[in-house]
């Protein structure tokens, strides 16, 4: 994280903590606290692995936080001025974060051209030797993410495990990340989902 991102993040979190004190409705206060916890855990997770999955989770968490702030402002459940300042900080950080990711993608997606050496040729007046070009492209999608692989390995070792068992095993991850990983693995046919008496069980196929 660059110094500019650090400054924006610190400003946002400082404003957010001040806003929590100004919210008068208990429901929205608890919801704002929960969004803040998700924001912190998502930020830590992204800094640890810098994966596409954690990036999406972090952006989604920022958008959820902005939505909560917007609802509190609309219903006038807190200090409107402080809430507006915090919302501005969240949107500013979100925009800066997305722009930074786009710049990184543009750099990483550039195709690298590698020129292979050619054997010396006899000089001719009209013909010149050209070097063949090899294009290197990024690997296609379809591969499991690191988080998905870890969850799948756990489900293989612990058949008929419940959602909370997986969450306890990967407590460093947010609940949303774990649930999304299980959902995607189930949709891809890697694990089977079974519901019994209101509880959800997972087993590897």
N, C-alpha and C positions, 0 to 999 in steps of 0.2 A: 504494500500500500504506500503510495506516494505521500509526501508531506501535505499536499493540498487535500487529498482524500482524508487524511488524518484530521486535519483542521475542520473540514466539513462534518465529519462523523462526530467529533467531540462537541462541536456547536449543536448539532442535532440532538445528541444524547443529553446535553446540559439543558437545552430547552425542553426536551421531553420530560425530564425529571421534574422540572419546575411546573410543567403543565399537569402532571399527575396530582400535584398538591392542590391545584385549582379546581379539579373536577368534583362536583358536589353530589353527583348521582353514583350510588354504590355499584350498580350494574356496569356503568360505563367506566368507572374507576378500575374495577376488576378486569374488564375487557382490555383497557389500555395497558394495565400491568402485564397481562398475558401477552399482548402484542409486543410489548417491550422485551419480555423474556425471549420470545421467538426471534426478535430482531438481533439480540445479543448472541444467542446460540447460532443463528444463521450466519452472522458476521464471522464468528470464530470458525465455524465449519468451512466457510469459503476460504478463509485465510490459510486453513490447514491443507486442504486438498486442491483448491482452485479448479474444481471440476465443473463441467457444464451443468450437472444436476444441482450442485450446491449453489451455483450462480442463479439458476432459475428459481430455486427456493428463496434465495435472499431477495430477489427482485419482487417475488410474489408477497413476501412478508412486508416489504416496504409499501407495496400497494394496499395491502390489508390495513396497515397502520394508518395510511392516508385516508382510507375509507372510514375508519373508526373516528378519526379526528373530524372529518367532514360531518359525520352524523352528530357528534357532540356539539359542534358549532351550530348546526341546523336546529337542534333541539334546545340550544342555549343551556347546556348542563354544566357549564364552567365559565372561566374567564375567557371571553371571546377574543380579546386582544392577544392574550398569551397563547391561546389555541391557534390563532391565525399565524402567529410568529412561528410556532412549532411546525405547523403544516407547511409553511414556506420553506423551512429548513429541511424537512423531509423530502419535499419535491425537488429542491435544489440538489440534495445529495443523490436522489434517485436519478435525476437527469445526468448529473456528472458521472455517476457510476455506469450508466448505460452507454454514454458516449465513450468512456474509457474502454469498455468491453468491445465496442464496435471498432475502435482504433486497433486494439490488439488483434481482433479477428482479421482485419484488412491486412495486417502485417503477416500473420501466420498463414493466411490463405494465398499469399503470393506464390506463384509457381516458380520453382527454382529450376533454372536451365543449367544443365551440366554439359559441357562440351568435351567430347572424347578426343584424345590425341589421334592424329592420322599419320599414316606412314608417309615418309617423304616421297614425293612424286617428281617425275622429270618435268622441268619447266617447259611450258609451251607458250607460244605467242598469244593464243586465244582462250585457252582453257585453264582455269585455276581450281585447285583442290578445295573442296568445302568440307567442313567438319560435321558429322552427324550430330543431331541434338537429341538428348534424352530428357523427357519431361517427368518430373517427380510430382505426384499428386497426393493429397491426403487420403488416408484409408477411409473406405465407405462406412456408413452407419450400420447398425445392427449388432454391434458388439456390446456386451454388458458393461455397465459402469462399475467402478471399483466398489461402490456401495452395494449395488445389486449382487455382485459376486460374493461379497461378504455375507449378505443376508441369505443368499441361496445356499452357501456352504453351511451356515448355521441350521437352516431348515433341514438339510440333508442329515446332519448329525442329530437333530432333535425332531424326529417326525411327530406329527400331531401337536406341534407347538402353537400356542396362541399368540395373538398380536402383542399382548403385553409382555410375553416372554421375549419376543424379538426386541421390543423397546427396552427392556431391562438389560439385554445383552449389548445393545448399542445405545447406551444412555447418553453418549456424547452427541448423538444425532437428535434432531428435533423429531417430535411425533409425526409431523407432516412428512418428513423425509422418509421415515420408516414405513408409514402407511402407503406412500406413493411407490416406494420400492417393491413392497409386497403386491400392490395392485398391478404394476407393470410386469412383474415376474409371472403373475397369474395370467395376465392377458397374453403373454408371449408363450404360455404353455410350459414354463419351467417348473411351476409349483401348482398343486391342486388346493382349492379352497373348499372347506366344508363348514357348514353352520349347524350347530347342534345346541338346542336349549339356549339360544341367544348368544352363544359364544362362537367365535370364528377360529377354526383350526387350519393349519397349513402343513402340507407334506410335499416333499420333492417327488417329481414324476420320474 
